[in-house]
C-alpha cells in the first residue's frame, strides 16, 4: 500500500470513529469530505449500505407481489363461487395480509352466499400490510 493510500485509509477510519463522538459538521471542517469519499473504509461502508437497501427492497417487492397475486386469485374465486361482490368487500380484501388471504382462500370453500364473506371479513379485521 502506498503511503498516500495508507494515509487516506487511516484518515477515513479516524473520521468514521470520530462520528461516534463528535458533531458531523465539526468532522467535515477538520477532514475534507472528498478525502473521506476516496477512502477504502468509506467505500466499504457505502457498498454495504447499498447492498442492504437492495436486499430490503427485493424482500418488500416479493411480499407485495404475493399479496397482489393473492388478492387477484381470491377475487376470481369469490366471483366464481358467489357471483359479483361489492366494491367495499373488494377493498377490504385488498387490505388483507398474505396470511389473511391464505385463510380466506380456505374459508371461501365453505361460503354459500355473500353474507358468509361479509361475516368472515368482519371477524378478520384488515391488517396494515
N, C-alpha and C positions, 0 to 999 in steps of 0.2 A: 504494500500500500504506500502510495506517495505521501510525503509529509503534508502536502496541501489537502489531500483526501482525508488523511488521519485527522488533521486539524478541523476539517469541516464535520466529520463524523462526531468527534468529541464535542465540538461546539453544539451540534444538534442534540446530542444526548444531554448536555447541560441545560439546554433550552427546554427539552421535554420535562426534565426533572424540576426545573425552575417553575414551570406552570403549576406544579402541585403546591408551591409555597407563595408565589408572587403574582401580582396582577399582570394580566396578559399585555396590557399597554406598556407597562414598565419593561417587560421582557422584549417587546418589539423595539423599544428605544435602545436597549442595550445590545440586542442582536438584530441584525437586519433580517427581515423575513426571507429575502431571496437566498441567503445563506442556508437558512433552515430548510427551504424547499429543495435545495440541491442535495441535502444530506441523505445518506442511506437509511438512517433510522426513520426520518420523516416519511420517506417514500414507502418504507415497510408498513408504517402505521396507516398511511393513506391507502395502500393496497389492501390491507386487512379490513379497513372500514368499508371499502368498495365491495369486497367480496361478501362481507356480512350483509350489506344492503341488497346486493343482488340475490343472495340466498333468501332473505326475508321476503323480498318481492316475489320470488318464484313460489314460495310457500303460500303467500296470500293469494296469488293468482290461481294456484291449484285448488285451494279451498273455495274461492269464488266460482271457479268453473264447475266444481262438484255441486255447489249449491244451485247454480243456474240450470244445470242439466237435471238435477233432482226436481226442481220446480217444473220444468218443461214436461218431464215424464209424468209427474203426479197430475198435472193439469190434463194431460192427454188421457190418463187412466180414469180420472174423475169424469171427464166429458163422455167417455165411453160407458162408464158404469151408471152415471146419474143423469146424463144429458148436460145441458148448459148450466154452469154455476154462476153465481152473482159476481160482479166485479169486486165487491167487498171481500168475498171469500177468496177470490184470486189474489187480491192484495195481501190478505192475511197469510196465505200460503207462501207468497213471495218473501215474506219476512221470517219464515221459519229457518232454523239452523239445519245443517245437514242431518244431524241426529234426529231432529223432529220430523224431517222429511222422510227418513227411513221408517220411523214409527208410523207416520201417516200412510205410507205405502202399504204397510202390513195391515193397518186398521181398515183401509178403504175396501179391502176384500170382503168385509162384512157389512158395508154400508148398503142400505136398500133405498135410501132417499136423501134428499138434500139436508134434511133435519139431522141426520146422523153426522154429516160433515160439520154442520153448524155446532152440534154438541161437542164433537171432537176438538174443533178449533177453540171453543170456549174453555174446555178442560185443559188445553195445552196452549197457554199464552205465548205470544210471539217472543222470539229472542231478539237480541240486538245484533245478531250476526249479519 
